[in-house]
Amino acid sequence: MALTRCQSAGSPPSSGFIISGFIVNFPHQRLGQMIVVSGPSGTGKTTLCRKVCEAGLAVFSVSCTTRKPRPGEQHGVDYFFLSEAEFERRVAAGDFFEHAQVHQHAYGTLKETVYDHLRQGVDVLLDIDVQGAAMVRSCTDELVRRCLLDVFVLPPSPEELAARLRGRGTEDTATLDLRLRNAAAEMAHWPAYQHVLVSSTREEDEVRFRSLLSAGTLRTSLYLGADANSPEDPA
């Protein structure tokens, strides 16, 4: 049986062989996953995202926002804090994957750093709301469509969500009621996601979330034609 290693011009990074006249390309380098996580406050999604990034399994996409920094927050680490004028300028320039108004402030995810990570095979995690996730899903760019993995984190029950939010003790009754109304509106969107994770314990949630991300790396879309210089950024 004839066995010859090959690498055709323009082919994806792979270990290629000709076996009895058939060209077989083996996966070698993959694109990164674009992991979109949504869910209402109190489901533990922020903790999940932080744990995964701390373990080195993904990098966190730092969003832009027009709100003021909270105590301890750093520009470029927690958020890129922009003026409303600068945010609107970037919207007009098409710099964002997604952007949305949340609680009277604008939030958005910049394309540039996410593209760079995906091409380098680095998984990127985006903790964004349902508006932003819908914009990402509607994106026609090939790189995004191939790399996207989205998951909605649900509470065990509405009663448990309310108990978790009350347990924080950081908000007055009016603010808590607003968060619960917003949560109900958000949770209606979970069927639009590829995956859903119903929260249990923090430990169990982390195990299932890690398993989901690990399985996601096996998708052929992350390997077929995976080239660090292609596809190009959308105009």
C-alpha positions in Angstrom: 0.0 0.0 0.0 1.4 3.4 -1.1 1.6 6.0 1.8 2.9 9.4 1.0 2.8 12.6 3.1 1.4 15.6 1.3 0.5 19.2 1.9 -1.3 20.9 -0.9 -1.1 24.7 -1.5 -3.8 26.5 0.4 -4.9 23.5 2.5 -5.5 23.7 6.2 -2.7 23.1 8.7 -2.8 19.3 8.8 -0.8 16.1 8.5 -1.7 15.1 4.9 -1.2 11.7 3.3 -1.9 10.0 0.0 -3.1 6.5 0.8 -3.6 4.3 -2.3 -4.4 7.3 -4.4 -6.7 9.0 -1.8 -5.7 12.3 -0.2 -6.4 12.2 3.6 -5.8 15.3 5.7 -5.6 14.8 9.4 -6.5 17.6 11.8 -3.5 19.4 13.3 -4.4 22.9 14.4 -7.9 24.1 15.4 -9.5 27.5 15.6 -10.5 28.7 19.1 -14.1 28.5 20.3 -16.2 31.6 20.7 -18.1 30.7 23.9 -21.1 32.9 24.5 -22.6 32.5 28.0 -25.9 34.2 29.0 -28.2 34.0 32.0 -29.8 36.2 34.6 -28.0 37.4 37.7 -28.0 34.8 40.5 -27.5 31.7 38.3 -23.7 31.6 38.9 -22.7 32.2 35.3 -20.1 34.8 36.3 -18.5 32.4 38.7 -18.5 29.7 36.0 -16.8 32.0 33.6 -14.2 33.1 36.1 -13.3 29.5 37.1 -12.8 28.4 33.5 -10.5 31.4 32.8 -8.6 30.9 36.0 -7.9 27.3 35.0 -6.5 28.5 31.7 -9.2 26.8 29.6 -10.2 30.1 28.0 -9.5 33.8 28.0 -12.2 36.3 29.0 -13.3 38.8 26.4 -13.2 42.3 28.1 -16.3 44.2 27.1 -16.7 48.0 26.6 -19.2 49.9 28.7 -20.4 53.5 29.2 -21.1 53.0 32.9 -18.8 54.3 35.5 -16.2 52.0 37.1 -17.2 50.4 40.4 -14.8 50.3 43.3 -11.9 48.0 42.5 -12.6 47.8 38.8 -9.8 48.5 36.4 -9.9 49.8 32.8 -8.8 47.1 30.4 -9.1 44.4 33.0 -12.8 44.3 34.1 -14.1 46.6 31.2 -13.0 49.2 28.8 -14.7 52.2 30.2 -15.7 54.5 27.3 -17.6 57.8 27.1 -20.9 57.7 25.3 -19.4 59.6 22.4 -16.5 57.2 22.0 -18.8 54.2 22.3 -21.1 55.6 19.5 -18.0 56.4 17.4 -17.0 52.7 17.6 -20.5 51.6 16.8 -20.5 53.7 13.7 -17.1 52.3 12.7 -18.4 48.7 13.0 -15.9 47.8 15.7 -18.3 45.7 17.7 -19.5 42.1 17.3 -22.4 43.0 19.4 -23.6 45.9 21.5 -26.7 46.5 23.6 -28.3 48.8 26.2 -28.5 47.1 29.6 -29.8 48.9 32.7 -29.4 52.3 31.0 -25.8 51.7 30.0 -24.2 50.6 26.7 -22.1 47.4 26.5 -20.3 45.9 23.6 -17.7 43.3 22.5 -14.8 44.4 20.2 -14.1 42.3 17.2 -10.3 42.8 17.0 -9.1 40.9 20.0 -11.6 38.1 19.6 -10.6 37.4 16.0 -6.9 37.3 17.0 -7.6 34.7 19.7 -9.8 32.5 17.5 -7.2 32.4 14.8 -4.5 31.4 17.3 -6.6 28.5 18.5 -7.5 30.2 21.9 -11.0 29.7 23.3 -12.6 33.1 24.1 -15.4 33.4 26.6 -18.1 36.2 26.3 -20.4 36.8 29.3 -23.1 38.8 27.5 -26.9 39.3 27.7 -29.5 37.9 25.4 -29.5 41.0 23.1 -25.8 40.7 22.5 -26.0 36.9 22.0 -28.7 37.3 19.4 -26.5 39.7 17.5 -23.5 37.3 17.6 -25.8 34.4 16.3 -27.0 36.6 13.4 -23.4 37.4 12.4 -22.7 36.2 8.8 -18.9 36.1 9.2 -17.6 32.6 8.5 -15.1 32.7 11.4 -17.8 33.5 14.0 -20.3 30.9 12.5 -17.7 28.2 12.7 -16.4 29.0 16.2 -19.6 29.9 18.0 -20.7 27.8 21.0 -23.5 29.4 23.1 -25.0 28.3 26.4 -27.8 29.7 28.6 -27.5 29.2 32.3 -30.9 28.8 34.1 -31.6 28.7 37.8 -33.0 25.5 39.3 -36.4 27.4 39.8 -37.7 30.9 39.9 -38.0 30.6 43.7 -34.4 29.6 44.0 -33.3 32.6 41.8 -35.3 35.0 44.0 -33.7 33.5 47.1 -30.2 33.8 45.8 -30.7 37.4 44.8 -32.2 38.3 48.2 -29.4 36.4 49.9 -26.8 38.9 48.5 -28.3 41.6 50.6 -26.9 44.3 48.3 -30.1 45.7 46.8 -33.3 47.3 48.0 -36.7 45.9 47.3 -37.3 48.0 44.2 -34.0 47.1 42.6 -34.5 43.4 43.4 -38.0 43.4 41.9 -36.5 45.0 38.7 -33.8 42.3 38.5 -36.5 39.6 38.9 -38.6 41.1 36.1 -35.5 41.4 33.8 -34.6 37.8 34.7 -38.0 36.5 33.7 -37.7 38.3 30.3 -34.2 36.9 29.8 -35.1 33.3 30.6 -37.8 33.3 27.9 -34.9 33.3 25.4 -33.1 30.1 26.5 -34.5 27.9 23.6 -32.6 30.1 21.1 -29.3 28.8 22.4 -27.4 25.6 21.3 -27.0 24.5 24.9 -28.8 25.0 28.3 -27.3 24.4 31.7 -29.7 24.3 34.7 -27.8 25.4 37.7 -27.3 22.9 40.6 -24.3 23.2 42.9 -21.3 25.3 41.9 -19.2 22.1 41.8 -21.6 20.3 39.5 -22.1 23.3 37.3 -18.4 23.6 36.8 -18.0 19.9 35.9 -20.8 20.1 33.3 -19.6 23.4 31.9 -16.0 22.1 31.5 -17.4 18.9 29.8 -19.4 21.0 27.3 -16.4 23.1 26.4 -14.2 20.0 26.0 -16.7 18.3 23.7 -16.9 21.5 21.7 -13.3 21.3 20.7 -14.1 18.1 18.7 -16.3 19.9 16.2 -15.0 19.5 12.6 -15.9 23.2 11.9 -12.9 24.2 14.1 -10.5 22.3 11.9 -11.7 22.3 8.3 -9.8 25.1 6.5 -8.5 26.4 9.8 -5.9 28.9 8.7 -4.5 31.7 10.8 -4.8 34.1 8.0 -8.3 33.2 6.9 -11.2 34.0 6.8 -10.6 37.7 6.6 -12.3 40.2 8.9 -15.6 41.4 7.6 -15.5 44.8 6.0 
